[in-house]
Amino acid sequence: QVQLVESGGGTVQAGGSLRLSCAASGSIFSINRMGWYRQAPGKQRELVANIIDAWRTNYAVSVKGRFTISRDNAKNTVYLQMNSLKPEDTGVYYCNLDQVGLNYWGQGTQVTVSS
């Protein structure tokens, strides 16, 4: 019923930037939380950032000050601007939609940061 389509992943040198996008379609409620998780090989999936509205956002300590999450409700799209990227940011990034207690996931997009 809900589909999430991600774009913007790729390979970048340390210190560089990438911008991820995720567009949601289907049965989308007016109140929801969208965000990004990532998973590195051999590690658990972890929260990167999420957003309800402009004044209700959450960031992992490791990315705060470097990444910025935003959304366009008219397009049901969430963005993640990633600056000052580090090799430890490497992983598969998954878009997430949380509404009425149900979670939906995108297919994932690879982000690789070379040293």
C-alpha positions in Angstrom: 0.0 0.0 0.0 2.9 2.4 0.9 5.9 2.6 -1.4 9.1 4.5 -0.7 11.5 5.4 -3.6 15.0 6.6 -2.7 17.6 8.4 -4.8 20.8 10.3 -4.4 23.2 7.6 -3.2 26.7 7.2 -4.6 30.4 7.4 -3.9 32.1 10.5 -2.5 35.5 11.4 -1.0 35.8 12.2 2.7 34.7 15.8 3.3 32.3 15.8 0.4 28.5 16.0 0.3 25.5 14.0 -0.9 21.8 14.7 -0.9 19.4 11.8 -0.5 15.7 12.0 -1.4 12.8 9.7 -0.7 9.3 10.0 -2.2 6.4 8.2 -0.5 3.3 7.1 -2.3 0.1 5.2 -1.5 -2.0 5.5 1.6 -0.1 8.4 3.3 -1.7 10.0 6.4 -1.5 13.7 7.2 0.5 13.0 10.4 3.5 10.8 10.1 7.2 10.7 10.8 9.8 10.1 8.0 13.4 9.5 8.4 16.6 7.7 7.4 18.4 4.7 8.9 21.7 3.2 7.8 23.4 -0.2 8.1 27.0 -1.0 7.7 28.3 -4.6 7.1 28.2 -6.6 10.4 26.3 -3.9 12.3 22.7 -3.2 13.3 20.5 -0.8 11.4 20.7 2.5 13.2 18.7 5.8 13.1 20.4 8.6 11.3 17.6 11.2 11.4 13.9 11.6 11.4 11.3 14.4 11.1 7.7 15.1 11.9 7.8 18.8 11.1 10.4 21.6 11.1 10.5 21.9 14.9 10.4 18.1 15.7 13.5 16.5 14.4 15.9 13.9 15.7 19.5 13.2 14.8 22.1 10.6 15.8 24.9 12.1 17.8 27.4 11.0 15.2 25.8 13.1 12.4 24.4 16.1 14.3 25.9 19.3 12.9 26.8 17.6 9.6 23.5 16.3 8.3 20.2 18.1 7.8 16.8 16.4 7.4 13.9 18.2 5.8 10.6 17.4 4.1 8.1 18.6 1.6 4.6 17.5 2.7 3.0 18.4 -0.6 5.2 15.9 -2.3 5.4 13.4 0.6 9.2 13.6 0.2 12.0 13.6 2.8 15.5 14.8 2.1 18.8 14.2 3.9 21.6 16.7 3.1 24.9 15.1 4.2 28.0 17.3 4.5 31.5 16.7 5.7 31.1 13.0 5.1 33.4 10.6 6.8 34.3 7.0 5.9 32.3 5.8 8.9 29.2 7.2 7.2 29.5 4.4 4.6 26.5 2.0 4.5 23.1 1.3 3.0 20.7 4.1 3.8 17.0 3.2 4.1 14.1 5.5 4.0 11.5 5.0 6.7 7.8 6.1 7.1 6.2 5.7 10.5 2.4 6.3 10.7 -0.2 5.1 13.2 2.4 2.8 14.7 3.3 1.0 11.4 6.6 1.2 9.7 7.4 1.1 6.0 10.8 0.9 4.4 12.5 1.7 1.1 14.8 -0.6 -0.8 17.9 1.1 0.4 20.6 3.1 -1.4 24.3 2.7 -1.1 26.5 5.5 0.3 30.2 5.0 0.1 32.7 7.5 1.5 36.3 7.0 0.5 39.3 8.1 2.6 
